[in-house]
Amino acid sequence: GKIVGRRARAGPMQRDSHGLLRSLSCPAKAKERQHATKSFLSATAAHNITALRQLALEAGAELGGTRARDRLGCSAYHIVEESGHFTPAERLEARRQVRELPRLVGAADAVRQSCGFGLSLRTKGRDGQTQRAMMNLADIVATKESVCQAVFKNPTVLRVPSNSAGQAVAALTANLKSEELALRAVTQNPRLLHCSEAQLAKVLPVLVHLLGSEEEAAYVAVGRPELLEVEKPQQIKDSLQMIYSCLGSMNDAMWLVVQTLVPPSVKVTARPWRHEALVGEYFRVQGARVEDRPVYRKPLSSMAKFGPKARDTYLTFRGPSPEATANGAKGHWQFTTSYNRMRQRRASTTSLSSAAPPQDEVLGEAPCSRNSPDQAAPGSWAFLATEPSGRGLVEDPWAEVTDAGRRHSAPLLATPPQQIWRCFNQLREMLGPAWREASSSGAPKRGSEFIGCTRRGDPC
């Protein structure tokens, strides 16, 4: 009964070849877009929002016309309205995507075709508002295509008033020294467009100086926007100096700061039935430290479906060799199942010796030298080939590591120095923390560990 109703409302069914022959505009282009359009309709019926957006915004799938119909003659909107397996929330999201995508594609085409003299105001309604908002944002940056890609990833950036958005993007571009990096930060967190130009100009240079790169500063601004609300940027420097005074080592002070900036857990996603042993949520191992980076672990309990073959999986960092570092090589975040804290500590203490550090089994990796694996570029992850004939690592553009969304702890850089000193004194009185190994000057040695309770035989 449902199929008959769909066919009756959609009209007589037409063959795809007839539709292509009757096309009067670019028949060759129509043939190229035919596969993307069919995939778009299949993704709509399966409620695959990610594939639906990529096919419409990147692959050039047709969103209207005689060819944008399935074998029953139904358009994407009819498929959404008549699909009985959608939940109310899924139906609402699919309906919003089907209505929003043609508006975004039309606005992007108008921006690309404009010559810098502004858009015609003949277009009215929501389509005209979207076009004018995108044009106002395109007038701020140098490349219009980067604005289109940013809006495609997060259309909510168009809801910010053009004046405040222009000032925020200009301030981010000036302090991060990269227009692409500024647009990427705005796409990931549109709330940055509400920040004042003076506040961004005061805080961002301090973060770049302390963290060592513009990329790390942009990542912190996106994930920890409360640091941008600090009234006096000098407080950030004073907090780091106070942590250094407590620990006696700037390396360990930065390690504690990084622990409050990286996510407590990350989520690994991929296509269905791919890398099942690796996808899932990884939690940060408390106190684990490999080359000044945290260690994430996927517990054995989350892999019970594998039975006796289940094992813990870790996400660790592996830095390049000194020779490769001199040539500008990057480190790698890698999946491994043989992480051992004692082995890693022993490897870090003997890295300057002639003996090579132990190597772990690598199941996948991505080139990235940042402080957390969720900062790796999308599409850069490579995994061991599962086919019998395959060898080595094979890139998977669909695999991604993102923040799992769990609550972060308060950043130490936003904590007043007096509070840090007070808390450290209380911990020292209660627990008696001491360095396991200390040099003659009192500073910790390389590979030493900060402990809270000394035991018999512990060198102090």
C-alpha positions as a Markdown table, in Angstrom:
| # | Residue | x | y | z |
|---|---|---|---|---|
| 1 | Gly | 0.0 | 0.0 | 0.0 |
| 2 | Lys | 2.8 | 2.4 | 0.8 |
| 3 | Ile | 4.6 | 1.8 | -2.5 |
| 4 | Val | 1.5 | 2.3 | -4.5 |
| 5 | Gly | 0.9 | 5.6 | -2.7 |
| 6 | Arg | 4.4 | 6.8 | -3.4 |
| 7 | Arg | 4.1 | 5.9 | -7.0 |
| 8 | Ala | 0.7 | 7.5 | -7.4 |
| 9 | Arg | 1.9 | 10.8 | -5.9 |
| 10 | Ala | 5.2 | 10.8 | -7.7 |
| 11 | Gly | 3.8 | 10.3 | -11.1 |
| 12 | Pro | 4.7 | 7.8 | -13.8 |
| 13 | Met | 8.1 | 6.1 | -13.5 |
| 14 | Gln | 10.7 | 7.2 | -16.0 |
| 15 | Arg | 13.9 | 5.3 | -17.0 |
| 16 | Asp | 17.2 | 7.0 | -16.2 |
| 17 | Ser | 18.3 | 6.7 | -19.9 |
| 18 | His | 15.2 | 8.7 | -21.0 |
| 19 | Gly | 16.0 | 11.4 | -18.5 |
| 20 | Leu | 19.5 | 11.7 | -19.7 |
| 21 | Leu | 18.5 | 11.9 | -23.4 |
| 22 | Arg | 15.9 | 14.6 | -22.6 |
| 23 | Ser | 18.5 | 16.7 | -20.7 |
| 24 | Leu | 19.3 | 19.9 | -22.6 |
| 25 | Ser | 22.0 | 21.2 | -20.3 |
| 26 | Cys | 25.4 | 19.6 | -20.2 |
| 27 | Pro | 24.5 | 15.9 | -20.9 |
| 28 | Ala | 28.1 | 14.8 | -20.2 |
| 29 | Lys | 28.0 | 16.5 | -16.7 |
| 30 | Ala | 24.6 | 14.8 | -16.1 |
| 31 | Lys | 26.2 | 11.4 | -16.7 |
| 32 | Glu | 29.0 | 12.2 | -14.2 |
| 33 | Arg | 26.6 | 13.3 | -11.5 |
| 34 | Gln | 24.2 | 10.4 | -12.1 |
| 35 | His | 26.1 | 8.0 | -9.7 |
| 36 | Ala | 26.4 | 10.7 | -7.0 |
| 37 | Thr | 22.7 | 11.5 | -7.2 |
| 38 | Lys | 21.7 | 7.8 | -6.8 |
| 39 | Ser | 24.0 | 7.5 | -3.9 |
| 40 | Phe | 22.5 | 10.6 | -2.4 |
| 41 | Leu | 19.1 | 9.1 | -2.5 |
| 42 | Ser | 20.3 | 5.9 | -1.0 |
| 43 | Ala | 22.0 | 7.7 | 1.8 |
| 44 | Thr | 18.8 | 9.6 | 2.5 |
| 45 | Ala | 16.8 | 6.4 | 2.7 |
| 46 | Ala | 19.5 | 4.9 | 5.1 |
| 47 | His | 19.7 | 8.2 | 7.2 |
| 48 | Asn | 23.5 | 8.4 | 6.7 |
| 49 | Ile | 23.8 | 12.1 | 7.3 |
| 50 | Thr | 27.6 | 12.2 | 6.9 |
| 51 | Ala | 27.5 | 10.5 | 3.4 |
| 52 | Leu | 24.4 | 12.6 | 2.5 |
| 53 | Arg | 26.3 | 15.9 | 3.1 |
| 54 | Gln | 29.5 | 14.8 | 1.4 |
| 55 | Leu | 27.6 | 13.7 | -1.7 |
| 56 | Ala | 25.7 | 16.9 | -1.9 |
| 57 | Leu | 28.5 | 19.3 | -1.0 |
| 58 | Glu | 31.6 | 17.6 | -2.4 |
| 59 | Ala | 30.5 | 15.0 | -5.1 |
| 60 | Gly | 28.1 | 17.4 | -6.8 |
| 61 | Ala | 24.9 | 15.3 | -6.5 |
| 62 | Glu | 21.9 | 16.9 | -8.0 |
| 63 | Leu | 19.3 | 17.9 | -5.3 |
| 64 | Gly | 16.5 | 18.8 | -7.7 |
| 65 | Gly | 15.1 | 18.1 | -11.1 |
| 66 | Thr | 13.9 | 15.0 | -13.0 |
| 67 | Arg | 17.1 | 13.0 | -12.3 |
| 68 | Ala | 17.0 | 13.6 | -8.6 |
| 69 | Arg | 14.5 | 10.8 | -8.1 |
| 70 | Asp | 14.7 | 7.1 | -7.2 |
| 71 | Arg | 13.3 | 4.2 | -9.2 |
| 72 | Leu | 9.8 | 4.9 | -7.9 |
| 73 | Gly | 10.0 | 8.5 | -9.0 |
| 74 | Cys | 10.2 | 10.0 | -5.5 |
| 75 | Ser | 12.5 | 12.9 | -4.5 |
| 76 | Ala | 14.6 | 13.0 | -1.4 |
| 77 | Tyr | 12.0 | 15.0 | 0.5 |
| 78 | His | 9.3 | 12.3 | -0.3 |
| 79 | Ile | 11.7 | 9.6 | 0.8 |
| 80 | Val | 12.2 | 11.3 | 4.2 |
| 81 | Glu | 8.4 | 11.9 | 4.7 |
| 82 | Glu | 7.4 | 8.4 | 3.8 |
| 83 | Ser | 10.1 | 6.3 | 5.4 |
| 84 | Gly | 8.5 | 4.3 | 8.1 |
| 85 | His | 11.7 | 3.2 | 9.8 |
| 86 | Phe | 12.8 | 6.7 | 10.9 |
| 87 | Thr | 12.4 | 7.8 | 14.4 |
| 88 | Pro | 10.9 | 11.3 | 15.0 |
| 89 | Ala | 14.3 | 12.7 | 15.8 |
| 90 | Glu | 15.9 | 11.1 | 12.7 |
| 91 | Arg | 13.1 | 12.3 | 10.5 |
| 92 | Leu | 13.5 | 15.8 | 11.8 |
| 93 | Glu | 17.2 | 15.8 | 11.2 |
| 94 | Ala | 16.9 | 14.3 | 7.7 |
| 95 | Arg | 14.2 | 16.9 | 6.8 |
| 96 | Arg | 16.4 | 19.7 | 7.9 |
| 97 | Gln | 19.3 | 18.4 | 5.8 |
| 98 | Val | 17.2 | 18.0 | 2.7 |
| 99 | Arg | 15.9 | 21.6 | 3.0 |
| 100 | Glu | 19.3 | 23.2 | 4.0 |
| 101 | Leu | 21.6 | 21.6 | 1.5 |
| 102 | Pro | 20.1 | 23.1 | -1.7 |
| 103 | Arg | 20.2 | 26.5 | 0.1 |
| 104 | Leu | 23.9 | 26.1 | 0.9 |
| 105 | Val | 24.8 | 24.9 | -2.5 |
| 106 | Gly | 23.0 | 27.8 | -4.2 |
| 107 | Ala | 24.6 | 30.4 | -1.9 |
| 108 | Ala | 28.1 | 28.9 | -2.5 |
| 109 | Asp | 27.5 | 29.0 | -6.3 |
| 110 | Ala | 26.4 | 32.7 | -6.1 |
| 111 | Val | 29.5 | 33.5 | -4.0 |
| 112 | Arg | 31.9 | 31.8 | -6.5 |
| 113 | Gln | 30.3 | 33.6 | -9.4 |
| 114 | Ser | 30.3 | 37.0 | -7.8 |
| 115 | Cys | 33.1 | 39.4 | -8.9 |
| 116 | Gly | 33.4 | 41.3 | -5.6 |
| 117 | Phe | 30.7 | 43.9 | -6.3 |
| 118 | Gly | 28.1 | 42.3 | -4.0 |
| 119 | Leu | 25.1 | 40.1 | -4.6 |
| 120 | Ser | 21.8 | 41.2 | -6.2 |
| 121 | Leu | 19.0 | 41.6 | -3.7 |
| 122 | Arg | 16.5 | 40.0 | -5.9 |
| 123 | Thr | 16.7 | 36.7 | -4.0 |
| 124 | Lys | 14.4 | 36.9 | -1.0 |
| 125 | Gly | 13.5 | 34.6 | 1.9 |
| 126 | Arg | 15.9 | 32.2 | 3.6 |
| 127 | Asp | 17.8 | 31.7 | 0.4 |
| 128 | Gly | 18.6 | 35.4 | 0.1 |
| 129 | Gln | 19.6 | 35.6 | 3.8 |
| 130 | Thr | 22.0 | 32.7 | 3.4 |
| 131 | Gln | 23.5 | 34.2 | 0.3 |
| 132 | Arg | 24.0 | 37.7 | 1.9 |
| 133 | Ala | 25.5 | 36.2 | 5.1 |
| 134 | Met | 28.0 | 34.0 | 3.1 |
| 135 | Met | 28.9 | 37.0 | 0.9 |
| 136 | Asn | 29.6 | 39.2 | 4.0 |
| 137 | Leu | 31.9 | 36.5 | 5.4 |
| 138 | Ala | 33.6 | 36.0 | 2.0 |
| 139 | Asp | 34.4 | 39.8 | 1.8 |
| 140 | Ile | 36.6 | 39.4 | 4.9 |
| 141 | Val | 39.0 | 36.7 | 3.8 |
| 142 | Ala | 41.1 | 36.4 | 0.7 |
| 143 | Thr | 39.8 | 33.1 | -0.8 |
| 144 | Lys | 36.1 | 32.6 | -1.3 |
| 145 | Glu | 36.4 | 28.9 | -1.6 |
| 146 | Ser | 37.7 | 28.5 | 1.9 |
| 147 | Val | 34.6 | 30.4 | 3.2 |
| 148 | Cys | 32.4 | 28.0 | 1.3 |
| 149 | Gln | 34.1 | 24.9 | 2.7 |
| 150 | Ala | 33.9 | 26.4 | 6.3 |
| 151 | Val | 30.2 | 27.0 | 5.9 |
| 152 | Phe | 29.6 | 23.6 | 4.5 |
| 153 | Lys | 31.2 | 22.0 | 7.6 |
| 154 | Asn | 29.3 | 24.2 | 10.0 |
| 155 | Pro | 26.5 | 26.4 | 8.7 |
| 156 | Thr | 25.9 | 27.9 | 12.1 |
| 157 | Val | 28.7 | 30.4 | 11.4 |
| 158 | Leu | 26.3 | 32.3 | 9.2 |
| 159 | Arg | 24.1 | 33.1 | 12.3 |
| 160 | Val | 26.6 | 35.5 | 13.8 |
| 161 | Pro | 26.3 | 39.2 | 12.9 |
| 162 | Ser | 28.7 | 40.2 | 10.1 |
| 163 | Asn | 30.4 | 43.0 | 12.0 |
| 164 | Ser | 31.4 | 40.8 | 15.0 |
| 165 | Ala | 32.3 | 37.9 | 12.7 |
| 166 | Gly | 34.5 | 40.1 | 10.6 |
| 167 | Gln | 36.4 | 41.5 | 13.5 |
| 168 | Ala | 36.9 | 38.0 | 15.1 |
| 169 | Val | 38.1 | 36.4 | 11.9 |
| 170 | Ala | 40.5 | 39.3 | 11.3 |
| 171 | Ala | 41.9 | 39.0 | 14.8 |
| 172 | Leu | 42.3 | 35.2 | 14.6 |
| 173 | Thr | 44.0 | 35.5 | 11.2 |
| 174 | Ala | 46.5 | 38.1 | 12.5 |
| 175 | Asn | 47.4 | 36.3 | 15.7 |
| 176 | Leu | 47.5 | 32.7 | 14.3 |
| 177 | Lys | 49.2 | 33.9 | 11.1 |
| 178 | Ser | 47.1 | 31.7 | 8.9 |
| 179 | Glu | 43.7 | 32.3 | 7.3 |
| 180 | Glu | 43.1 | 28.6 | 6.9 |
| 181 | Leu | 43.8 | 27.9 | 10.6 |
| 182 | Ala | 41.5 | 30.8 | 11.7 |
| 183 | Leu | 38.6 | 29.5 | 9.5 |
| 184 | Arg | 39.2 | 26.0 | 10.8 |
| 185 | Ala | 39.0 | 27.2 | 14.4 |
| 186 | Val | 35.8 | 29.1 | 13.7 |
| 187 | Thr | 34.2 | 26.1 | 12.0 |
| 188 | Gln | 35.0 | 23.9 | 15.0 |
| 189 | Asn | 33.7 | 26.4 | 17.5 |
| 190 | Pro | 31.5 | 29.2 | 16.1 |
| 191 | Arg | 31.4 | 30.8 | 19.6 |
| 192 | Leu | 34.8 | 32.3 | 18.8 |
| 193 | Leu | 33.1 | 34.7 | 16.5 |
| 194 | His | 31.5 | 36.4 | 19.5 |
| 195 | Cys | 34.9 | 37.1 | 21.1 |
| 196 | Ser | 36.1 | 40.7 | 21.0 |
| 197 | Glu | 39.0 | 41.7 | 18.8 |
| 198 | Ala | 40.9 | 43.2 | 21.8 |
| 199 | Gln | 40.5 | 40.0 | 23.9 |
| 200 | Leu | 41.8 | 37.8 | 21.1 |
| 201 | Ala | 44.7 | 40.1 | 20.5 |
| 202 | Lys | 45.7 | 39.9 | 24.2 |
| 203 | Val | 45.4 | 36.2 | 24.9 |
| 204 | Leu | 46.3 | 34.4 | 21.7 |
| 205 | Pro | 50.0 | 35.7 | 21.5 |
| 206 | Val | 50.5 | 34.4 | 25.1 |
| 207 | Leu | 49.1 | 31.0 | 24.3 |
| 208 | Val | 51.3 | 30.8 | 21.1 |
| 209 | His | 54.4 | 31.7 | 23.2 |
| 210 | Leu | 53.7 | 29.2 | 25.9 |
| 211 | Leu | 52.5 | 26.2 | 23.8 |
| 212 | Gly | 55.1 | 26.7 | 21.1 |
| 213 | Ser | 53.0 | 26.9 | 17.9 |
| 214 | Glu | 49.9 | 28.6 | 16.4 |
| 215 | Glu | 48.3 | 25.2 | 15.8 |
| 216 | Glu | 48.4 | 24.3 | 19.5 |
| 217 | Ala | 47.1 | 27.8 | 20.4 |
| 218 | Ala | 44.2 | 27.4 | 18.0 |
| 219 | Tyr | 43.3 | 24.0 | 19.4 |
| 220 | Val | 43.2 | 25.3 | 23.0 |
| 221 | Ala | 41.1 | 28.3 | 21.9 |
| 222 | Val | 38.6 | 25.9 | 20.3 |
| 223 | Gly | 38.5 | 23.3 | 23.1 |
| 224 | Arg | 39.1 | 25.5 | 26.1 |
| 225 | Pro | 37.5 | 28.9 | 25.3 |
| 226 | Glu | 37.4 | 29.9 | 29.0 |
| 227 | Leu | 41.1 | 30.8 | 28.6 |
| 228 | Leu | 40.1 | 33.6 | 26.3 |
| 229 | Glu | 38.0 | 35.1 | 29.1 |
| 230 | Val | 41.0 | 35.7 | 31.3 |
| 231 | Glu | 41.1 | 39.4 | 32.1 |
| 232 | Lys | 44.9 | 39.7 | 32.5 |
| 233 | Pro | 46.9 | 37.5 | 30.2 |
| 234 | Gln | 49.9 | 37.9 | 32.5 |
| 235 | Gln | 48.0 | 35.6 | 34.9 |
| 236 | Ile | 48.5 | 32.7 | 32.5 |
| 237 | Lys | 52.3 | 33.2 | 32.6 |
| 238 | Asp | 52.3 | 33.6 | 36.3 |
| 239 | Ser | 50.4 | 30.4 | 36.7 |
| 240 | Leu | 52.9 | 28.4 | 34.7 |
| 241 | Gln | 55.8 | 30.0 | 36.6 |
| 242 | Met | 54.1 | 29.0 | 39.9 |
| 243 | Ile | 53.8 | 25.4 | 38.7 |
| 244 | Tyr | 57.5 | 25.5 | 37.7 |
| 245 | Ser | 58.4 | 26.8 | 41.2 |
| 246 | Cys | 56.5 | 23.9 | 42.8 |
| 247 | Leu | 57.9 | 21.1 | 40.7 |
| 248 | Gly | 61.4 | 22.5 | 39.9 |
| 249 | Ser | 61.2 | 21.5 | 36.3 |
| 250 | Met | 59.6 | 23.4 | 33.3 |
| 251 | Asn | 59.2 | 20.1 | 31.4 |
| 252 | Asp | 57.1 | 18.6 | 34.1 |
| 253 | Ala | 55.2 | 21.9 | 34.5 |
| 254 | Met | 54.2 | 21.9 | 30.9 |
| 255 | Trp | 53.2 | 18.2 | 31.2 |
| 256 | Leu | 50.8 | 19.0 | 34.0 |
| 257 | Val | 49.4 | 21.9 | 31.9 |
| 258 | Val | 48.9 | 19.7 | 28.8 |
| 259 | Gln | 47.0 | 17.1 | 31.0 |
| 260 | Thr | 44.3 | 19.7 | 31.6 |
| 261 | Leu | 44.1 | 20.8 | 27.9 |
| 262 | Val | 43.9 | 17.4 | 26.1 |
| 263 | Pro | 40.6 | 15.5 | 26.2 |
| 264 | Pro | 40.0 | 12.9 | 28.9 |
| 265 | Ser | 38.8 | 10.5 | 26.3 |
| 266 | Val | 38.8 | 10.2 | 22.5 |
| 267 | Lys | 36.5 | 8.4 | 20.1 |
| 268 | Val | 37.7 | 6.4 | 17.1 |
| 269 | Thr | 35.1 | 6.0 | 14.3 |
| 270 | Ala | 35.3 | 4.4 | 10.9 |
| 271 | Arg | 32.9 | 2.8 | 8.3 |
| 272 | Pro | 30.7 | -0.1 | 9.4 |
| 273 | Trp | 32.5 | -3.4 | 9.7 |
| 274 | Arg | 35.9 | -1.8 | 9.4 |
| 275 | His | 38.6 | -1.9 | 12.1 |
| 276 | Glu | 36.2 | -3.3 | 14.7 |
| 277 | Ala | 39.0 | -4.0 | 17.1 |
| 278 | Leu | 40.1 | -0.4 | 17.1 |
| 279 | Val | 37.0 | 1.7 | 16.9 |
| 280 | Gly | 35.4 | 2.8 | 20.2 |
| 281 | Glu | 36.2 | 5.1 | 23.1 |
| 282 | Tyr | 39.7 | 5.4 | 24.5 |
| 283 | Phe | 40.3 | 6.8 | 28.0 |
| 284 | Arg | 43.4 | 8.6 | 29.2 |
| 285 | Val | 45.6 | 6.6 | 31.4 |
| 286 | Gln | 46.3 | 8.5 | 34.6 |
| 287 | Gly | 50.0 | 9.3 | 35.0 |
| 288 | Ala | 51.0 | 7.5 | 31.8 |
| 289 | Arg | 53.5 | 9.6 | 29.8 |
| 290 | Val | 55.3 | 8.8 | 26.6 |
| 291 | Glu | 57.6 | 11.5 | 25.1 |
| 292 | Asp | 55.6 | 14.2 | 27.0 |
| 293 | Arg | 52.3 | 12.9 | 25.5 |
| 294 | Pro | 49.4 | 11.2 | 27.2 |
| 295 | Val | 48.4 | 7.6 | 26.7 |
| 296 | Tyr | 44.9 | 6.5 | 25.8 |
| 297 | Arg | 43.6 | 3.0 | 26.5 |
| 298 | Lys | 40.5 | 1.1 | 25.3 |
| 299 | Pro | 39.6 | -1.3 | 28.1 |
| 300 | Leu | 39.3 | -5.0 | 27.6 |
| 301 | Ser | 35.7 | -4.9 | 28.9 |
| 302 | Ser | 34.5 | -3.0 | 25.8 |
| 303 | Met | 35.7 | -5.8 | 23.5 |
| 304 | Ala | 33.9 | -8.7 | 25.1 |
| 305 | Lys | 32.3 | -9.7 | 21.8 |
| 306 | Phe | 35.7 | -10.9 | 20.5 |
| 307 | Gly | 35.8 | -13.5 | 23.3 |
| 308 | Pro | 39.3 | -14.9 | 24.1 |
| 309 | Lys | 40.9 | -12.8 | 21.3 |
| 310 | Ala | 40.0 | -9.6 | 23.1 |
| 311 | Arg | 42.9 | -7.5 | 24.4 |
| 312 | Asp | 43.6 | -4.0 | 25.6 |
| 313 | Thr | 44.4 | -1.5 | 22.9 |
| 314 | Tyr | 46.4 | 1.7 | 23.4 |
| 315 | Leu | 46.8 | 4.9 | 21.5 |
| 316 | Thr | 50.4 | 6.2 | 22.1 |
| 317 | Phe | 52.9 | 8.6 | 20.5 |
| 318 | Arg | 56.1 | 7.6 | 18.8 |
| 319 | Gly | 58.5 | 10.4 | 18.0 |
| 320 | Pro | 61.0 | 10.4 | 15.1 |
| 321 | Ser | 64.7 | 9.6 | 15.5 |
| 322 | Pro | 67.2 | 12.4 | 16.0 |
| 323 | Glu | 68.3 | 12.1 | 12.4 |
| 324 | Ala | 64.7 | 12.3 | 11.1 |
| 325 | Thr | 64.0 | 15.2 | 13.4 |
| 326 | Ala | 66.8 | 17.2 | 11.9 |
| 327 | Asn | 65.3 | 16.6 | 8.4 |
| 328 | Gly | 61.9 | 17.9 | 9.6 |
| 329 | Ala | 60.1 | 14.5 | 10.0 |
| 330 | Lys | 57.0 | 14.3 | 12.2 |
| 331 | Gly | 56.1 | 11.8 | 14.9 |
| 332 | His | 53.2 | 9.4 | 14.8 |
| 333 | Trp | 50.2 | 8.6 | 16.9 |
| 334 | Gln | 49.8 | 4.8 | 16.7 |
| 335 | Phe | 47.5 | 2.0 | 17.8 |
| 336 | Thr | 49.3 | -0.7 | 19.7 |
| 337 | Thr | 48.4 | -3.7 | 22.0 |
| 338 | Ser | 51.7 | -4.1 | 23.8 |
| 339 | Tyr | 52.1 | -0.9 | 25.7 |
| 340 | Asn | 54.1 | -1.3 | 28.9 |
| 341 | Arg | 54.7 | 1.6 | 31.2 |
| 342 | Met | 58.0 | 0.3 | 32.5 |
| 343 | Arg | 59.3 | -0.4 | 29.0 |
| 344 | Gln | 58.4 | 3.1 | 27.9 |
| 345 | Arg | 60.0 | 4.6 | 30.9 |
| 346 | Arg | 63.1 | 2.5 | 30.4 |
| 347 | Ala | 63.2 | 3.5 | 26.7 |
| 348 | Ser | 63.0 | 7.2 | 27.6 |
| 349 | Thr | 65.9 | 7.0 | 30.1 |
| 350 | Thr | 68.1 | 5.1 | 27.6 |
| 351 | Ser | 67.2 | 7.0 | 24.5 |
| 352 | Leu | 70.7 | 8.6 | 24.5 |
| 353 | Ser | 72.5 | 5.3 | 24.6 |
| 354 | Ser | 73.5 | 3.1 | 21.7 |
| 355 | Ala | 70.8 | 0.5 | 22.4 |
| 356 | Ala | 67.6 | 1.0 | 20.4 |
| 357 | Pro | 64.4 | 1.3 | 22.4 |
| 358 | Pro | 61.9 | -1.5 | 22.2 |
| 359 | Gln | 59.4 | -1.4 | 19.4 |
| 360 | Asp | 55.7 | -2.2 | 19.9 |
| 361 | Glu | 53.3 | -3.8 | 17.4 |
| 362 | Val | 51.7 | -1.1 | 15.3 |
| 363 | Leu | 48.1 | -1.7 | 14.2 |
| 364 | Gly | 47.6 | 1.8 | 12.8 |
| 365 | Glu | 49.1 | 5.3 | 12.8 |
| 366 | Ala | 48.8 | 8.9 | 11.6 |
| 367 | Pro | 51.6 | 11.4 | 11.1 |
| 368 | Cys | 51.1 | 14.1 | 13.8 |
| 369 | Ser | 53.4 | 15.6 | 16.4 |
| 370 | Arg | 50.7 | 17.4 | 18.4 |
| 371 | Asn | 49.8 | 16.8 | 22.0 |
| 372 | Ser | 46.7 | 14.7 | 21.4 |
| 373 | Pro | 45.6 | 12.2 | 18.7 |
| 374 | Asp | 42.4 | 14.1 | 17.9 |
| 375 | Gln | 44.5 | 16.8 | 16.3 |
| 376 | Ala | 45.6 | 14.5 | 13.4 |
| 377 | Ala | 44.4 | 15.7 | 10.0 |
| 378 | Pro | 41.2 | 13.9 | 8.8 |
| 379 | Gly | 42.0 | 11.1 | 6.3 |
| 380 | Ser | 45.6 | 10.7 | 7.5 |
| 381 | Trp | 45.0 | 7.5 | 9.5 |
| 382 | Ala | 46.4 | 4.3 | 8.0 |
| 383 | Phe | 45.8 | 0.7 | 9.3 |
| 384 | Leu | 47.1 | -2.8 | 8.7 |
| 385 | Ala | 45.7 | -4.4 | 5.7 |
| 386 | Thr | 43.0 | -7.0 | 6.6 |
| 387 | Glu | 43.1 | -8.8 | 3.2 |
| 388 | Pro | 45.4 | -11.8 | 3.0 |
| 389 | Ser | 47.2 | -10.4 | 0.0 |
| 390 | Gly | 47.6 | -6.9 | 1.6 |
| 391 | Arg | 50.8 | -5.8 | 3.3 |
| 392 | Gly | 51.8 | -2.8 | 5.4 |
| 393 | Leu | 49.6 | 0.1 | 6.3 |
| 394 | Val | 46.7 | 1.3 | 4.1 |
| 395 | Glu | 45.2 | 4.7 | 4.4 |
| 396 | Asp | 41.5 | 4.9 | 5.4 |
| 397 | Pro | 40.0 | 8.4 | 4.6 |
| 398 | Trp | 36.9 | 7.5 | 6.6 |
| 399 | Ala | 38.7 | 6.8 | 9.9 |
| 400 | Glu | 38.7 | 9.7 | 12.4 |
| 401 | Val | 39.7 | 10.3 | 16.0 |
| 402 | Thr | 37.7 | 13.0 | 17.8 |
| 403 | Asp | 37.1 | 14.2 | 21.3 |
| 404 | Ala | 34.5 | 11.9 | 23.0 |
| 405 | Gly | 32.8 | 14.9 | 24.6 |
| 406 | Arg | 33.4 | 14.1 | 28.2 |
| 407 | Arg | 33.8 | 16.9 | 30.7 |
| 408 | His | 37.3 | 18.4 | 30.9 |
| 409 | Ser | 39.0 | 19.3 | 34.1 |
| 410 | Ala | 39.7 | 23.0 | 34.9 |
| 411 | Pro | 42.7 | 24.3 | 32.9 |
| 412 | Leu | 45.7 | 25.0 | 35.2 |
| 413 | Leu | 46.6 | 28.1 | 33.1 |
| 414 | Ala | 43.3 | 29.7 | 34.1 |
| 415 | Thr | 43.9 | 29.0 | 37.8 |
| 416 | Pro | 45.3 | 31.9 | 39.9 |
| 417 | Pro | 48.9 | 31.4 | 41.0 |
| 418 | Gln | 48.0 | 31.9 | 44.7 |
| 419 | Gln | 45.5 | 29.0 | 44.5 |
| 420 | Ile | 48.1 | 26.7 | 42.9 |
| 421 | Trp | 50.6 | 27.5 | 45.6 |
| 422 | Arg | 48.0 | 26.9 | 48.4 |
| 423 | Cys | 46.9 | 23.6 | 47.0 |
| 424 | Phe | 50.5 | 22.4 | 46.5 |
| 425 | Asn | 51.3 | 23.2 | 50.1 |
| 426 | Gln | 48.3 | 21.3 | 51.3 |
| 427 | Leu | 49.2 | 18.3 | 49.3 |
| 428 | Arg | 52.8 | 18.4 | 50.5 |
| 429 | Glu | 51.6 | 18.5 | 54.1 |
| 430 | Met | 49.1 | 15.7 | 53.7 |
| 431 | Leu | 51.0 | 13.3 | 51.4 |
| 432 | Gly | 54.6 | 14.2 | 51.6 |
| 433 | Pro | 55.3 | 14.1 | 47.8 |
| 434 | Ala | 58.8 | 13.6 | 46.8 |
| 435 | Trp | 60.9 | 13.0 | 43.6 |
| 436 | Arg | 61.9 | 9.3 | 43.2 |
| 437 | Glu | 65.2 | 10.3 | 41.6 |
| 438 | Ala | 66.7 | 13.8 | 42.0 |
| 439 | Ser | 70.0 | 15.3 | 40.9 |
| 440 | Ser | 72.5 | 17.1 | 43.1 |
| 441 | Ser | 70.7 | 20.4 | 42.4 |
| 442 | Gly | 67.4 | 19.1 | 43.5 |
| 443 | Ala | 65.8 | 19.0 | 40.0 |
| 444 | Pro | 64.4 | 15.7 | 38.8 |
| 445 | Lys | 66.4 | 13.5 | 36.5 |
| 446 | Arg | 65.2 | 12.4 | 33.1 |
| 447 | Gly | 62.7 | 9.6 | 33.4 |
| 448 | Ser | 62.0 | 10.2 | 37.1 |
| 449 | Glu | 58.6 | 9.9 | 38.6 |
| 450 | Phe | 56.7 | 12.2 | 41.0 |
| 451 | Ile | 55.2 | 10.0 | 43.8 |
| 452 | Gly | 52.8 | 10.8 | 46.6 |
| 453 | Cys | 54.0 | 8.3 | 49.2 |
| 454 | Thr | 57.5 | 7.1 | 49.6 |
| 455 | Arg | 58.2 | 3.5 | 50.4 |
| 456 | Arg | 61.2 | 1.5 | 51.7 |
| 457 | Gly | 64.0 | 1.4 | 49.1 |
| 458 | Asp | 62.8 | 4.5 | 47.1 |
| 459 | Pro | 65.7 | 6.8 | 46.4 |
| 460 | Cys | 64.7 | 10.4 | 47.2 |
